[in-house]
C-alpha cells in the first residue's frame, strides 16, 4: 500500500515534518470554506507548488458539497488502521481523513491545503513544523441562513451546530481570520495572499 510505504519513509525522520507548509482551513459549517478554497483552486490552477487535498469522508458526494472520496464506515476504519491517513477525525456522525500522501508532499516542500476540524489543530501542530491556520468566519445570521439553504438538517440541528461553533476558540501562532460574510472575491483574495506567503516561505525553507 502506498500509504504504508510513505509511513516507512517518514519513520526515519522525526516529526514534525519540515520543508513545506500545511494550510489548515477551519471554521463553522456555513462559513463558506469550500467556496474560498474553490476560489483559490481556480486562481492557482497552474501552480505546481500547491496541493489542494481531496478528503476521504463517510458521506456520498453530491453537487451541493465538496468533491471528496467516499468510504463506508467499516472501510474507513480499516483504512485508518492500515495507515491510509495522515490525520483523521470524527464529527457530526461522519469520519474524515486526510490521505497519508500529504506527508510526502509537505516533506518535499509543497504547500498542502485542506479543510479540517478545529479540534485537530493541536495534532497538526505536532505533525507539521510549518502550519498556517486560516479561520473562515461569518456572522451567526449568515451561518444560519446558509445552513438552512442546504436542507440537510432540521432547525434544531442547525442551532446545535451554531452553538458548538460558538464554543470553540482558536489559539496559537499562525492563525489568520477571514470574514466571508461579503463578496466571495474579497475573502478569496485574502486567502490567496495567505497561500502566496506560504509558498514564499516554503521556497525559502528549501534554500536553507
Secondary structure as the mmCIF struct_conf table of DSSP 4:
data_model
#
loop_
_struct_conf.conf_type_id
_struct_conf.id
_struct_conf.beg_label_comp_id
_struct_conf.beg_label_asym_id
_struct_conf.beg_label_seq_id
_struct_conf.end_label_comp_id
_struct_conf.end_label_asym_id
_struct_conf.end_label_seq_id
HELX_RH_AL_P HELX_RH_AL_P1 UNK A 2 UNK A 11
TURN_TY1_P TURN_TY1_P1 UNK A 12 UNK A 12
BEND BEND1 UNK A 13 UNK A 13
HELX_LH_PP_P HELX_LH_PP_P1 UNK A 14 UNK A 14
BEND BEND2 UNK A 15 UNK A 16
STRN STRN1 UNK A 17 UNK A 17
BEND BEND3 UNK A 19 UNK A 20
STRN STRN2 UNK A 21 UNK A 26
TURN_TY1_P TURN_TY1_P2 UNK A 29 UNK A 30
BEND BEND4 UNK A 31 UNK A 31
HELX_RH_AL_P HELX_RH_AL_P2 UNK A 33 UNK A 43
TURN_TY1_P TURN_TY1_P3 UNK A 44 UNK A 46
TURN_TY1_P TURN_TY1_P4 UNK A 48 UNK A 49
STRN STRN3 UNK A 50 UNK A 52
HELX_LH_PP_P HELX_LH_PP_P2 UNK A 53 UNK A 55
STRN STRN4 UNK A 56 UNK A 57
BEND BEND5 UNK A 58 UNK A 59
TURN_TY1_P TURN_TY1_P5 UNK A 63 UNK A 64
BEND BEND6 UNK A 65 UNK A 65
STRN STRN5 UNK A 69 UNK A 70
HELX_RH_AL_P HELX_RH_AL_P3 UNK A 73 UNK A 81
TURN_TY1_P TURN_TY1_P6 UNK A 82 UNK A 83
STRN STRN6 UNK A 85 UNK A 91
TURN_TY1_P TURN_TY1_P7 UNK A 92 UNK A 93
STRN STRN7 UNK A 94 UNK A 99
TURN_TY1_P TURN_TY1_P8 UNK A 100 UNK A 100
HELX_RH_AL_P HELX_RH_AL_P4 UNK A 101 UNK A 107
TURN_TY1_P TURN_TY1_P9 UNK A 108 UNK A 109
STRN STRN8 UNK A 111 UNK A 115
HELX_RH_3T_P HELX_RH_3T_P1 UNK A 118 UNK A 120
HELX_RH_AL_P HELX_RH_AL_P5 UNK A 121 UNK A 127
STRN STRN9 UNK A 128 UNK A 128
BEND BEND7 UNK A 129 UNK A 130
STRN STRN10 UNK A 131 UNK A 137
HELX_RH_AL_P HELX_RH_AL_P6 UNK A 140 UNK A 150
BEND BEND8 UNK A 152 UNK A 153
HELX_RH_AL_P HELX_RH_AL_P7 UNK A 155 UNK A 166
TURN_TY1_P TURN_TY1_P10 UNK A 167 UNK A 167
BEND BEND9 UNK A 172 UNK A 174
STRN STRN11 UNK A 175 UNK A 179
BEND BEND10 UNK A 181 UNK A 182
HELX_RH_AL_P HELX_RH_AL_P8 UNK A 184 UNK A 207
#
